Amino acid sequence: MNLQLVSTIILSALTGATLALVAERWSSSQPMFATIDPTALVTEQLRNLEPGLDDKAIQQRGQEYAKRLDTAIASLAKEQNLIILVKPAVVTGAPDVTDELRRRLRGNR
């Protein structure tokens, strides 16, 4: 192969990659706002605790749930390009994704 052909191939590949990046950035939409109802989720979790647990076990289950909840919120926000706010902080206009979050916490994506 001659140098001009190799240069043309490399330049074409770089141009294609650059155009792909620009197209991705251009087509990426702005994140949307959504809400969740953390009070409902925590209340449901508390209702589902086994009766007779001591304070330490309840605290441990609460910490585990908080980690799962945080992970599920972050995952949902990233996958759907969302900025997630707590429902009481939003007067109107943002969709509620609490049900989707609830499904994810139960393992039913």
C-alpha positions, -999 to +999 in steps of 0.1 A: +000+000+000+012+035-007+013+062+019-015+083+003-039+053+004-031+046+041-035+083+049-069+084+032-081+053+051-070+067+084-085+102+077-118+086+066-119+065+098-112+095+120-138+116+101-164+088+105-157+085+143-159+123+147-192+125+129-206+096+149-196+114+182-211+147+170-243+129+159-246+112+193-241+145+211-266+163+189-292+136+191-289+132+229-319+149+244-319+170+275-327+151+306-364+151+317-376+156+352-395+128+370-407+122+405-408+094+430-427+090+462-402+078+487-427+079+516-448+053+498-418+031+491-405+032+527-440+027+541-444-004+520-410-017+531-418-012+567-451-031+563-432-060+548-408-064+577-412-097+596-428-092+630-406-096+660-374-082+646-352-064+671-340-028+665-306-039+652-322-062+625-347-034+616-318-010+612-298-034+591-328-041+568-334-004+565-297+002+555-299-026+529-331-012+515-317+023+513-287+010+493-310-010+469-332+021+465-303+044+458-289+019+432-323+015+415-329+053+414-294+059+398-300+031+373-334+044+363-321+079+360-292+069+338-312+045+316-341+069+309-320+101+310-340+115+340-334+139+368-354+124+397-369+146+424-390+137+454-427+141+447-435+167+474-409+190+458-427+192+425-461+210+422-470+197+387-457+186+353-433+158+360-442+122+355-442+099+385-419+069+381-425+053+415-442+023+400-413+016+377-389+020+406-411-004+427-409-030+399-371-027+398-368-031+436-389-063+433-366-075+405-392-072+377-377-049+352 
